[in-house]
């Protein structure tokens, strides 16, 4: 189990570095149709509904591929 946590941590570090130094790789994420954004004055609320559904589907497919 600890081996999987180390692998998952390494993958998360690599993803974090990619997002930090190459932000153009995911410019579309969070700007999909269906992502809600409300604002007035100094307040802004952002609800990424469609982005989270896409992320959930992608992770489900990946996890199911590794389980088989």
HELIX and SHEET records of a PDB file:
HELIX    1   1 UNK A    2  UNK A   21  1                                  20    
HELIX    2   2 UNK A   23  UNK A   26  5                                   4    
HELIX    3   3 UNK A   49  UNK A   67  1                                  19    
SHEET    1   A 2 UNK A  36  UNK A  40  0                                        
SHEET    2   A 2 UNK A  43  UNK A  47 -1                                        
END                                                                             
